[in-house]
Amino acid sequence: MAKEQNVSKAEVEKQFFATVRPTSRLKRFETPEEVAAVVAFVASGQSIAINGAAVRAEGGVIRSIL
């Protein structure tokens, strides 16, 4: 898309979140490292109190699970 529009990837991402996903809290795509940190936390003993909860690593874009 960036090539087609002759703009940077960062500009495409900025436009996407301004027009398609304005409710995003991050206003950017998560990095693989950020998603991995959530997975590592859920798989660790530190998440012992989380029981049956849906844990999402999507930056606040999805308004509901269903």
Predicted model as a PDB file, atoms N, CA, C, CB and O in Angstrom, pLDDT in the B-factor column:
MODEL        1                                                                  
ATOM      1  N   MET A   1       0.825  -1.195   0.000  1.00 88.00           N  
ATOM      2  CA  MET A   1       0.000   0.000   0.000  1.00 88.00           C  
ATOM      3  C   MET A   1       0.866   1.254   0.000  1.00 88.00           C  
ATOM      4  CB  MET A   1      -0.937   0.001   1.205  1.00 88.00           C  
ATOM      5  O   MET A   1       0.566   2.234  -0.682  1.00 88.00           O  
ATOM      6  N   ALA A   2       1.941   1.205   0.775  1.00 91.00           N  
ATOM      7  CA  ALA A   2       2.823   2.366   0.841  1.00 91.00           C  
ATOM      8  C   ALA A   2       3.412   2.675  -0.533  1.00 91.00           C  
ATOM      9  CB  ALA A   2       3.945   2.129   1.861  1.00 91.00           C  
ATOM     10  O   ALA A   2       3.476   3.834  -0.944  1.00 91.00           O  
ATOM     11  N   LYS A   3       3.843   1.624  -1.240  1.00 92.00           N  
ATOM     12  CA  LYS A   3       4.398   1.819  -2.586  1.00 92.00           C  
ATOM     13  C   LYS A   3       3.353   2.386  -3.531  1.00 92.00           C  
ATOM     14  CB  LYS A   3       4.940   0.497  -3.141  1.00 92.00           C  
ATOM     15  O   LYS A   3       3.623   3.327  -4.277  1.00 92.00           O  
ATOM     16  N   GLU A   4       2.157   1.808  -3.495  1.00 92.00           N  
ATOM     17  CA  GLU A   4       1.077   2.263  -4.381  1.00 92.00           C  
ATOM     18  C   GLU A   4       0.727   3.727  -4.141  1.00 92.00           C  
ATOM     19  CB  GLU A   4      -0.168   1.398  -4.186  1.00 92.00           C  
ATOM     20  O   GLU A   4       0.440   4.461  -5.086  1.00 92.00           O  
ATOM     21  N   GLN A   5       0.749   4.148  -2.891  1.00 90.00           N  
ATOM     22  CA  GLN A   5       0.373   5.518  -2.534  1.00 90.00           C  
ATOM     23  C   GLN A   5       1.571   6.462  -2.508  1.00 90.00           C  
ATOM     24  CB  GLN A   5      -0.314   5.530  -1.182  1.00 90.00           C  
ATOM     25  O   GLN A   5       1.421   7.668  -2.313  1.00 90.00           O  
ATOM     26  N   ASN A   6       2.768   5.895  -2.707  1.00 93.00           N  
ATOM     27  CA  ASN A   6       4.010   6.670  -2.689  1.00 93.00           C  
ATOM     28  C   ASN A   6       4.197   7.428  -1.366  1.00 93.00           C  
ATOM     29  CB  ASN A   6       4.025   7.656  -3.856  1.00 93.00           C  
ATOM     30  O   ASN A   6       4.561   8.603  -1.342  1.00 93.00           O  
ATOM     31  N   VAL A   7       3.934   6.706  -0.269  1.00 94.00           N  
ATOM     32  CA  VAL A   7       4.145   7.252   1.077  1.00 94.00           C  
ATOM     33  C   VAL A   7       4.894   6.215   1.904  1.00 94.00           C  
ATOM     34  CB  VAL A   7       2.784   7.636   1.760  1.00 94.00           C  
ATOM     35  O   VAL A   7       5.093   5.086   1.454  1.00 94.00           O  
ATOM     36  N   SER A   8       5.304   6.588   3.097  1.00 94.00           N  
ATOM     37  CA  SER A   8       6.026   5.657   3.966  1.00 94.00           C  
ATOM     38  C   SER A   8       5.067   4.663   4.616  1.00 94.00           C  
ATOM     39  CB  SER A   8       6.803   6.425   5.047  1.00 94.00           C  
ATOM     40  O   SER A   8       3.858   4.891   4.671  1.00 94.00           O  
ATOM     41  N   LYS A   9       5.624   3.559   5.107  1.00 92.00           N  
ATOM     42  CA  LYS A   9       4.821   2.574   5.836  1.00 92.00           C  
ATOM     43  C   LYS A   9       4.224   3.206   7.082  1.00 92.00           C  
ATOM     44  CB  LYS A   9       5.672   1.344   6.216  1.00 92.00           C  
ATOM     45  O   LYS A   9       3.088   2.911   7.455  1.00 92.00           O  
ATOM     46  N   ALA A  10       4.989   4.074   7.721  1.00 93.00           N  
ATOM     47  CA  ALA A  10       4.498   4.757   8.926  1.00 93.00           C  
ATOM     48  C   ALA A  10       3.280   5.619   8.604  1.00 93.00           C  
ATOM     49  CB  ALA A  10       5.610   5.626   9.546  1.00 93.00           C  
ATOM     50  O   ALA A  10       2.349   5.694   9.405  1.00 93.00           O  
ATOM     51  N   GLU A  11       3.278   6.264   7.449  1.00 94.00           N  
ATOM     52  CA  GLU A  11       2.137   7.091   7.061  1.00 94.00           C  
ATOM     53  C   GLU A  11       0.906   6.243   6.769  1.00 94.00           C  
ATOM     54  CB  GLU A  11       2.487   7.936   5.840  1.00 94.00           C  
ATOM     55  O   GLU A  11      -0.209   6.631   7.118  1.00 94.00           O  
ATOM     56  N   VAL A  12       1.095   5.087   6.130  1.00 94.00           N  
ATOM     57  CA  VAL A  12      -0.024   4.178   5.882  1.00 94.00           C  
ATOM     58  C   VAL A  12      -0.619   3.725   7.212  1.00 94.00           C  
ATOM     59  CB  VAL A  12       0.432   2.953   5.041  1.00 94.00           C  
ATOM     60  O   VAL A  12      -1.840   3.701   7.373  1.00 94.00           O  
ATOM     61  N   GLU A  13       0.238   3.366   8.160  1.00 93.00           N  
ATOM     62  CA  GLU A  13      -0.229   2.937   9.481  1.00 93.00           C  
ATOM     63  C   GLU A  13      -0.988   4.066  10.173  1.00 93.00           C  
ATOM     64  CB  GLU A  13       0.957   2.479  10.353  1.00 93.00           C  
ATOM     65  O   GLU A  13      -2.043   3.833  10.763  1.00 93.00           O  
ATOM     66  N   LYS A  14      -0.467   5.266  10.108  1.00 94.00           N  
ATOM     67  CA  LYS A  14      -1.112   6.427  10.733  1.00 94.00           C  
ATOM     68  C   LYS A  14      -2.491   6.669  10.114  1.00 94.00           C  
ATOM     69  CB  LYS A  14      -0.227   7.690  10.580  1.00 94.00           C  
ATOM     70  O   LYS A  14      -3.462   6.903  10.834  1.00 94.00           O  
ATOM     71  N   GLN A  15      -2.578   6.614   8.778  1.00 94.00           N  
ATOM     72  CA  GLN A  15      -3.849   6.805   8.091  1.00 94.00           C  
ATOM     73  C   GLN A  15      -4.844   5.697   8.440  1.00 94.00           C  
ATOM     74  CB  GLN A  15      -3.629   6.855   6.581  1.00 94.00           C  
ATOM     75  O   GLN A  15      -6.031   5.961   8.631  1.00 94.00           O  
ATOM     76  N   PHE A  16      -4.356   4.460   8.524  1.00 92.00           N  
ATOM     77  CA  PHE A  16      -5.216   3.327   8.861  1.00 92.00           C  
ATOM     78  C   PHE A  16      -5.885   3.541  10.210  1.00 92.00           C  
ATOM     79  CB  PHE A  16      -4.411   2.024   8.872  1.00 92.00           C  
ATOM     80  O   PHE A  16      -7.096   3.361  10.338  1.00 92.00           O  
ATOM     81  N   PHE A  17      -5.112   3.920  11.208  1.00 92.00           N  
ATOM     82  CA  PHE A  17      -5.685   4.080  12.543  1.00 92.00           C  
ATOM     83  C   PHE A  17      -6.524   5.347  12.672  1.00 92.00           C  
ATOM     84  CB  PHE A  17      -4.584   4.095  13.576  1.00 92.00           C  
ATOM     85  O   PHE A  17      -7.393   5.427  13.540  1.00 92.00           O  
ATOM     86  N   ALA A  18      -6.277   6.319  11.834  1.00 94.00           N  
ATOM     87  CA  ALA A  18      -7.100   7.531  11.853  1.00 94.00           C  
ATOM     88  C   ALA A  18      -8.457   7.298  11.197  1.00 94.00           C  
ATOM     89  CB  ALA A  18      -6.373   8.673  11.147  1.00 94.00           C  
ATOM     90  O   ALA A  18      -9.463   7.867  11.621  1.00 94.00           O  
ATOM     91  N   THR A  19      -8.481   6.453  10.156  1.00 94.00           N  
ATOM     92  CA  THR A  19      -9.722   6.282   9.408  1.00 94.00           C  
ATOM     93  C   THR A  19     -10.450   4.966   9.671  1.00 94.00           C  
ATOM     94  CB  THR A  19      -9.432   6.387   7.961  1.00 94.00           C  
ATOM     95  O   THR A  19     -11.674   4.955   9.798  1.00 94.00           O  
ATOM     96  N   VAL A  20      -9.712   3.859   9.756  1.00 90.00           N  
ATOM     97  CA  VAL A  20     -10.332   2.543   9.887  1.00 90.00           C  
ATOM     98  C   VAL A  20     -10.502   2.128  11.341  1.00 90.00           C  
ATOM     99  CB  VAL A  20      -9.510   1.509   9.155  1.00 90.00           C  
ATOM    100  O   VAL A  20     -11.525   1.543  11.697  1.00 90.00           O  
ATOM    101  N   ARG A  21      -9.532   2.414  12.174  1.00 87.00           N  
ATOM    102  CA  ARG A  21      -9.560   1.999  13.581  1.00 87.00           C  
ATOM    103  C   ARG A  21      -9.349   3.180  14.533  1.00 87.00           C  
ATOM    104  CB  ARG A  21      -8.490   0.935  13.835  1.00 87.00           C  
ATOM    105  O   ARG A  21      -8.398   3.173  15.314  1.00 87.00           O  
ATOM    106  N   PRO A  22     -10.209   4.182  14.481  1.00 88.00           N  
ATOM    107  CA  PRO A  22     -10.013   5.360  15.338  1.00 88.00           C  
ATOM    108  C   PRO A  22     -10.173   5.072  16.831  1.00 88.00           C  
ATOM    109  CB  PRO A  22     -10.984   6.436  14.941  1.00 88.00           C  
ATOM    110  O   PRO A  22      -9.762   5.886  17.657  1.00 88.00           O  
ATOM    111  N   THR A  23     -10.764   3.925  17.193  1.00 85.00           N  
ATOM    112  CA  THR A  23     -10.950   3.607  18.607  1.00 85.00           C  
ATOM    113  C   THR A  23      -9.723   2.937  19.228  1.00 85.00           C  
ATOM    114  CB  THR A  23     -12.157   2.711  18.775  1.00 85.00           C  
ATOM    115  O   THR A  23      -9.709   2.668  20.429  1.00 85.00           O  
ATOM    116  N   SER A  24      -8.707   2.668  18.432  1.00 86.00           N  
ATOM    117  CA  SER A  24      -7.500   2.033  18.956  1.00 86.00           C  
ATOM    118  C   SER A  24      -6.852   2.907  20.020  1.00 86.00           C  
ATOM    119  CB  SER A  24      -6.503   1.750  17.823  1.00 86.00           C  
ATOM    120  O   SER A  24      -6.690   4.113  19.829  1.00 86.00           O  
ATOM    121  N   ARG A  25      -6.493   2.310  21.113  1.00 86.00           N  
ATOM    122  CA  ARG A  25      -5.817   3.056  22.179  1.00 86.00           C  
ATOM    123  C   ARG A  25      -4.355   3.305  21.858  1.00 86.00           C  
ATOM    124  CB  ARG A  25      -5.928   2.310  23.496  1.00 86.00           C  
ATOM    125  O   ARG A  25      -3.800   4.338  22.234  1.00 86.00           O  
ATOM    126  N   LEU A  26      -3.732   2.367  21.165  1.00 87.00           N  
ATOM    127  CA  LEU A  26      -2.310   2.513  20.825  1.00 87.00           C  
ATOM    128  C   LEU A  26      -2.079   3.402  19.617  1.00 87.00           C  
ATOM    129  CB  LEU A  26      -1.701   1.161  20.570  1.00 87.00           C  
ATOM    130  O   LEU A  26      -1.046   4.064  19.522  1.00 87.00           O  
ATOM    131  N   LYS A  27      -3.018   3.423  18.702  1.00 89.00           N  
ATOM    132  CA  LYS A  27      -2.893   4.155  17.440  1.00 89.00           C  
ATOM    133  C   LYS A  27      -1.740   3.642  16.596  1.00 89.00           C  
ATOM    134  CB  LYS A  27      -2.707   5.633  17.709  1.00 89.00           C  
ATOM    135  O   LYS A  27      -1.143   4.389  15.822  1.00 89.00           O  
ATOM    136  N   ARG A  28      -1.430   2.350  16.752  1.00 89.00           N  
ATOM    137  CA  ARG A  28      -0.380   1.705  15.962  1.00 89.00           C  
ATOM    138  C   ARG A  28      -0.565   0.203  16.086  1.00 89.00           C  
ATOM    139  CB  ARG A  28       1.055   2.141  16.434  1.00 89.00           C  
ATOM    140  O   ARG A  28      -1.302  -0.273  16.950  1.00 89.00           O  
ATOM    141  N   PHE A  29       0.124  -0.554  15.199  1.00 88.00           N  
ATOM    142  CA  PHE A  29       0.102  -2.003  15.312  1.00 88.00           C  
ATOM    143  C   PHE A  29       1.027  -2.432  16.443  1.00 88.00           C  
ATOM    144  CB  PHE A  29       0.516  -2.669  13.979  1.00 88.00           C  
ATOM    145  O   PHE A  29       2.067  -1.811  16.668  1.00 88.00           O  
ATOM    146  N   GLU A  30       0.654  -3.486  17.151  1.00 89.00           N  
ATOM    147  CA  GLU A  30       1.533  -4.031  18.186  1.00 89.00           C  
ATOM    148  C   GLU A  30       2.729  -4.691  17.515  1.00 89.00           C  
ATOM    149  CB  GLU A  30       0.775  -5.048  19.096  1.00 89.00           C  
ATOM    150  O   GLU A  30       2.654  -5.172  16.384  1.00 89.00           O  
ATOM    151  N   THR A  31       3.820  -4.698  18.242  1.00 91.00           N  
ATOM    152  CA  THR A  31       5.010  -5.385  17.738  1.00 91.00           C  
ATOM    153  C   THR A  31       4.939  -6.856  18.146  1.00 91.00           C  
ATOM    154  CB  THR A  31       6.320  -4.717  18.280  1.00 91.00           C  
ATOM    155  O   THR A  31       4.241  -7.200  19.101  1.00 91.00           O  
ATOM    156  N   PRO A  32       5.648  -7.718  17.437  1.00 93.00           N  
ATOM    157  CA  PRO A  32       5.692  -9.118  17.846  1.00 93.00           C  
ATOM    158  C   PRO A  32       6.207  -9.277  19.285  1.00 93.00           C  
ATOM    159  CB  PRO A  32       6.575  -9.914  16.885  1.00 93.00           C  
ATOM    160  O   PRO A  32       5.770 -10.172  20.009  1.00 93.00           O  
ATOM    161  N   GLU A  33       7.117  -8.421  19.682  1.00 95.00           N  
ATOM    162  CA  GLU A  33       7.667  -8.488  21.051  1.00 95.00           C  
ATOM    163  C   GLU A  33       6.604  -8.168  22.095  1.00 95.00           C  
ATOM    164  CB  GLU A  33       8.851  -7.517  21.203  1.00 95.00           C  
ATOM    165  O   GLU A  33       6.595  -8.766  23.170  1.00 95.00           O  
ATOM    166  N   GLU A  34       5.715  -7.237  21.792  1.00 92.00           N  
ATOM    167  CA  GLU A  34       4.644  -6.890  22.735  1.00 92.00           C  
ATOM    168  C   GLU A  34       3.652  -8.044  22.890  1.00 92.00           C  
ATOM    169  CB  GLU A  34       3.907  -5.621  22.265  1.00 92.00           C  
ATOM    170  O   GLU A  34       3.215  -8.345  24.001  1.00 92.00           O  
ATOM    171  N   VAL A  35       3.303  -8.679  21.788  1.00 91.00           N  
ATOM    172  CA  VAL A  35       2.404  -9.833  21.854  1.00 91.00           C  
ATOM    173  C   VAL A  35       3.091 -10.977  22.593  1.00 91.00           C  
ATOM    174  CB  VAL A  35       1.974 -10.284  20.432  1.00 91.00           C  
ATOM    175  O   VAL A  35       2.464 -11.657  23.405  1.00 91.00           O  
ATOM    176  N   ALA A  36       4.381 -11.192  22.314  1.00 94.00           N  
ATOM    177  CA  ALA A  36       5.135 -12.248  22.989  1.00 94.00           C  
ATOM    178  C   ALA A  36       5.192 -12.005  24.499  1.00 94.00           C  
ATOM    179  CB  ALA A  36       6.558 -12.339  22.414  1.00 94.00           C  
ATOM    180  O   ALA A  36       5.152 -12.959  25.276  1.00 94.00           O  
ATOM    181  N   ALA A  37       5.284 -10.762  24.917  1.00 94.00           N  
ATOM    182  CA  ALA A  37       5.320 -10.446  26.351  1.00 94.00           C  
ATOM    183  C   ALA A  37       4.009 -10.847  27.026  1.00 94.00           C  
ATOM    184  CB  ALA A  37       5.590  -8.939  26.568  1.00 94.00           C  
ATOM    185  O   ALA A  37       4.018 -11.340  28.154  1.00 94.00           O  
ATOM    186  N   VAL A  38       2.886 -10.640  26.342  1.00 92.00           N  
ATOM    187  CA  VAL A  38       1.590 -11.048  26.894  1.00 92.00           C  
ATOM    188  C   VAL A  38       1.529 -12.567  27.001  1.00 92.00           C  
ATOM    189  CB  VAL A  38       0.424 -10.521  26.018  1.00 92.00           C  
ATOM    190  O   VAL A  38       1.089 -13.104  28.018  1.00 92.00           O  
ATOM    191  N   VAL A  39       1.970 -13.256  25.956  1.00 92.00           N  
ATOM    192  CA  VAL A  39       1.966 -14.721  25.957  1.00 92.00           C  
ATOM    193  C   VAL A  39       2.858 -15.244  27.079  1.00 92.00           C  
ATOM    194  CB  VAL A  39       2.439 -15.273  24.587  1.00 92.00           C  
ATOM    195  O   VAL A  39       2.475 -16.167  27.798  1.00 92.00           O  
ATOM    196  N   ALA A  40       4.041 -14.659  27.230  1.00 95.00           N  
ATOM    197  CA  ALA A  40       4.968 -15.097  28.282  1.00 95.00           C  
ATOM    198  C   ALA A  40       4.359 -14.865  29.663  1.00 95.00           C  
ATOM    199  CB  ALA A  40       6.318 -14.352  28.163  1.00 95.00           C  
ATOM    200  O   ALA A  40       4.517 -15.696  30.557  1.00 95.00           O  
ATOM    201  N   PHE A  41       3.670 -13.748  29.842  1.00 93.00           N  
ATOM    202  CA  PHE A  41       3.034 -13.481  31.128  1.00 93.00           C  
ATOM    203  C   PHE A  41       1.954 -14.510  31.435  1.00 93.00           C  
ATOM    204  CB  PHE A  41       2.436 -12.076  31.143  1.00 93.00           C  
ATOM    205  O   PHE A  41       1.916 -15.067  32.532  1.00 93.00           O  
ATOM    206  N   VAL A  42       1.070 -14.766  30.460  1.00 92.00           N  
ATOM    207  CA  VAL A  42      -0.031 -15.703  30.675  1.00 92.00           C  
ATOM    208  C   VAL A  42       0.502 -17.111  30.944  1.00 92.00           C  
ATOM    209  CB  VAL A  42      -0.972 -15.714  29.457  1.00 92.00           C  
ATOM    210  O   VAL A  42      -0.097 -17.869  31.706  1.00 92.00           O  
ATOM    211  N   ALA A  43       1.617 -17.453  30.322  1.00 93.00           N  
ATOM    212  CA  ALA A  43       2.198 -18.786  30.511  1.00 93.00           C  
ATOM    213  C   ALA A  43       3.030 -18.891  31.789  1.00 93.00           C  
ATOM    214  CB  ALA A  43       3.060 -19.146  29.317  1.00 93.00           C  
ATOM    215  O   ALA A  43       3.467 -19.979  32.162  1.00 93.00           O  
ATOM    216  N   SER A  44       3.245 -17.765  32.453  1.00 94.00           N  
ATOM    217  CA  SER A  44       4.095 -17.768  33.639  1.00 94.00           C  
ATOM    218  C   SER A  44       3.285 -17.964  34.922  1.00 94.00           C  
ATOM    219  CB  SER A  44       4.883 -16.468  33.717  1.00 94.00           C  
ATOM    220  O   SER A  44       2.055 -17.915  34.918  1.00 94.00           O  
ATOM    221  N   GLY A  45       3.992 -18.180  35.986  1.00 93.00           N  
ATOM    222  CA  GLY A  45       3.368 -18.297  37.301  1.00 93.00           C  
ATOM    223  C   GLY A  45       2.795 -16.988  37.799  1.00 93.00           C  
ATOM    224  O   GLY A  45       1.990 -16.989  38.731  1.00 93.00           O  
ATOM    225  N   GLN A  46       3.185 -15.871  37.207  1.00 93.00           N  
ATOM    226  CA  GLN A  46       2.666 -14.566  37.624  1.00 93.00           C  
ATOM    227  C   GLN A  46       1.189 -14.393  37.280  1.00 93.00           C  
ATOM    228  CB  GLN A  46       3.474 -13.455  36.978  1.00 93.00           C  
ATOM    229  O   GLN A  46       0.520 -13.523  37.838  1.00 93.00           O  
ATOM    230  N   SER A  47       0.686 -15.206  36.376  1.00 92.00           N  
ATOM    231  CA  SER A  47      -0.723 -15.085  35.987  1.00 92.00           C  
ATOM    232  C   SER A  47      -1.610 -16.064  36.752  1.00 92.00           C  
ATOM    233  CB  SER A  47      -0.875 -15.317  34.487  1.00 92.00           C  
ATOM    234  O   SER A  47      -2.726 -16.350  36.319  1.00 92.00           O  
ATOM    235  N   ILE A  48      -1.139 -16.571  37.864  1.00 91.00           N  
ATOM    236  CA  ILE A  48      -1.837 -17.595  38.638  1.00 91.00           C  
ATOM    237  C   ILE A  48      -3.262 -17.185  39.020  1.00 91.00           C  
ATOM    238  CB  ILE A  48      -1.050 -17.911  39.889  1.00 91.00           C  
ATOM    239  O   ILE A  48      -4.137 -18.044  39.130  1.00 91.00           O  
ATOM    240  N   ALA A  49      -3.507 -15.892  39.222  1.00 90.00           N  
ATOM    241  CA  ALA A  49      -4.829 -15.438  39.642  1.00 90.00           C  
ATOM    242  C   ALA A  49      -5.790 -15.257  38.472  1.00 90.00           C  
ATOM    243  CB  ALA A  49      -4.707 -14.141  40.397  1.00 90.00           C  
ATOM    244  O   ALA A  49      -6.983 -15.035  38.682  1.00 90.00           O  
ATOM    245  N   ILE A  50      -5.290 -15.349  37.253  1.00 88.00           N  
ATOM    246  CA  ILE A  50      -6.161 -15.231  36.083  1.00 88.00           C  
ATOM    247  C   ILE A  50      -6.743 -16.608  35.793  1.00 88.00           C  
ATOM    248  CB  ILE A  50      -5.381 -14.669  34.837  1.00 88.00           C  
ATOM    249  O   ILE A  50      -6.015 -17.557  35.501  1.00 88.00           O  
ATOM    250  N   ASN A  51      -8.053 -16.703  35.875  1.00 85.00           N  
ATOM    251  CA  ASN A  51      -8.706 -17.995  35.723  1.00 85.00           C  
ATOM    252  C   ASN A  51      -9.912 -17.852  34.805  1.00 85.00           C  
ATOM    253  CB  ASN A  51      -9.128 -18.564  37.095  1.00 85.00           C  
ATOM    254  O   ASN A  51     -10.910 -17.232  35.172  1.00 85.00           O  
ATOM    255  N   GLY A  52      -9.818 -18.422  33.626  1.00 80.00           N  
ATOM    256  CA  GLY A  52     -10.947 -18.406  32.713  1.00 80.00           C  
ATOM    257  C   GLY A  52     -11.207 -17.071  32.047  1.00 80.00           C  
ATOM    258  O   GLY A  52     -12.292 -16.852  31.509  1.00 80.00           O  
ATOM    259  N   ALA A  53     -10.244 -16.185  32.073  1.00 81.00           N  
ATOM    260  CA  ALA A  53     -10.424 -14.870  31.469  1.00 81.00           C  
ATOM    261  C   ALA A  53      -9.895 -14.861  30.040  1.00 81.00           C  
ATOM    262  CB  ALA A  53      -9.720 -13.792  32.303  1.00 81.00           C  
ATOM    263  O   ALA A  53      -8.946 -15.574  29.713  1.00 81.00           O  
ATOM    264  N   ALA A  54     -10.512 -14.058  29.207  1.00 80.00           N  
ATOM    265  CA  ALA A  54     -10.004 -13.851  27.847  1.00 80.00           C  
ATOM    266  C   ALA A  54      -8.960 -12.746  27.909  1.00 80.00           C  
ATOM    267  CB  ALA A  54     -11.163 -13.485  26.839  1.00 80.00           C  
ATOM    268  O   ALA A  54      -9.273 -11.612  28.270  1.00 80.00           O  
ATOM    269  N   VAL A  55      -7.751 -13.066  27.567  1.00 83.00           N  
ATOM    270  CA  VAL A  55      -6.670 -12.081  27.576  1.00 83.00           C  
ATOM    271  C   VAL A  55      -6.362 -11.752  26.124  1.00 83.00           C  
ATOM    272  CB  VAL A  55      -5.388 -12.614  28.337  1.00 83.00           C  
ATOM    273  O   VAL A  55      -5.974 -12.627  25.350  1.00 83.00           O  
ATOM    274  N   ARG A  56      -6.533 -10.498  25.761  1.00 81.00           N  
ATOM    275  CA  ARG A  56      -6.330 -10.084  24.382  1.00 81.00           C  
ATOM    276  C   ARG A  56      -5.104  -9.185  24.273  1.00 81.00           C  
ATOM    277  CB  ARG A  56      -7.575  -9.363  23.846  1.00 81.00           C  
ATOM    278  O   ARG A  56      -4.864  -8.334  25.130  1.00 81.00           O  
ATOM    279  N   ALA A  57      -4.353  -9.381  23.237  1.00 80.00           N  
ATOM    280  CA  ALA A  57      -3.195  -8.527  22.947  1.00 80.00           C  
ATOM    281  C   ALA A  57      -3.461  -7.862  21.608  1.00 80.00           C  
ATOM    282  CB  ALA A  57      -1.839  -9.351  22.925  1.00 80.00           C  
ATOM    283  O   ALA A  57      -2.816  -8.175  20.608  1.00 80.00           O  
ATOM    284  N   GLU A  58      -4.424  -6.937  21.597  1.00 78.00           N  
ATOM    285  CA  GLU A  58      -4.826  -6.312  20.345  1.00 78.00           C  
ATOM    286  C   GLU A  58      -4.882  -4.796  20.441  1.00 78.00           C  
ATOM    287  CB  GLU A  58      -6.165  -6.840  19.917  1.00 78.00           C  
ATOM    288  O   GLU A  58      -5.357  -4.141  19.513  1.00 78.00           O  
ATOM    289  N   GLY A  59      -4.415  -4.234  21.523  1.00 74.00           N  
ATOM    290  CA  GLY A  59      -4.285  -2.787  21.623  1.00 74.00           C  
ATOM    291  C   GLY A  59      -5.565  -2.001  21.795  1.00 74.00           C  
ATOM    292  O   GLY A  59      -5.578  -0.789  21.578  1.00 74.00           O  
ATOM    293  N   GLY A  60      -6.627  -2.656  22.177  1.00 70.00           N  
ATOM    294  CA  GLY A  60      -7.881  -1.938  22.412  1.00 70.00           C  
ATOM    295  C   GLY A  60      -8.694  -1.688  21.159  1.00 70.00           C  
ATOM    296  O   GLY A  60      -9.586  -0.840  21.170  1.00 70.00           O  
ATOM    297  N   VAL A  61      -8.414  -2.401  20.083  1.00 68.00           N  
ATOM    298  CA  VAL A  61      -9.130  -2.203  18.822  1.00 68.00           C  
ATOM    299  C   VAL A  61     -10.467  -2.924  18.828  1.00 68.00           C  
ATOM    300  CB  VAL A  61      -8.286  -2.686  17.647  1.00 68.00           C  
ATOM    301  O   VAL A  61     -11.470  -2.385  18.362  1.00 68.00           O  
ATOM    302  N   ILE A  62     -10.483  -4.136  19.354  1.00 69.00           N  
ATOM    303  CA  ILE A  62     -11.705  -4.940  19.351  1.00 69.00           C  
ATOM    304  C   ILE A  62     -12.622  -4.477  20.477  1.00 69.00           C  
ATOM    305  CB  ILE A  62     -11.377  -6.450  19.499  1.00 69.00           C  
ATOM    306  O   ILE A  62     -12.217  -4.415  21.638  1.00 69.00           O  
ATOM    307  N   ARG A  63     -13.845  -4.158  20.124  1.00 66.00           N  
ATOM    308  CA  ARG A  63     -14.787  -3.624  21.117  1.00 66.00           C  
ATOM    309  C   ARG A  63     -15.420  -4.704  21.969  1.00 66.00           C  
ATOM    310  CB  ARG A  63     -15.868  -2.839  20.432  1.00 66.00           C  
ATOM    311  O   ARG A  63     -15.803  -4.450  23.110  1.00 66.00           O  
ATOM    312  N   SER A  64     -15.534  -5.918  21.422  1.00 65.00           N  
ATOM    313  CA  SER A  64     -16.114  -7.013  22.199  1.00 65.00           C  
ATOM    314  C   SER A  64     -15.532  -8.325  21.699  1.00 65.00           C  
ATOM    315  CB  SER A  64     -17.670  -7.021  22.096  1.00 65.00           C  
ATOM    316  O   SER A  64     -14.972  -8.395  20.604  1.00 65.00           O  
ATOM    317  N   ILE A  65     -15.670  -9.351  22.506  1.00 61.00           N  
ATOM    318  CA  ILE A  65     -15.137 -10.664  22.135  1.00 61.00           C  
ATOM    319  C   ILE A  65     -16.014 -11.303  21.065  1.00 61.00           C  
ATOM    320  CB  ILE A  65     -15.041 -11.585  23.372  1.00 61.00           C  
ATOM    321  O   ILE A  65     -15.505 -12.007  20.194  1.00 61.00           O  
ATOM    322  N   LEU A  66     -17.284 -11.077  21.115  1.00 60.00           N  
ATOM    323  CA  LEU A  66     -18.208 -11.712  20.170  1.00 60.00           C  
ATOM    324  C   LEU A  66     -18.426 -10.908  18.967  1.00 60.00           C  
ATOM    325  CB  LEU A  66     -19.504 -11.980  20.796  1.00 60.00           C  
ATOM    326  O   LEU A  66     -19.179 -11.313  18.082  1.00 60.00           O  
TER     327      LEU A  66                                                      
ENDMDL                                                                          
END                                                                             
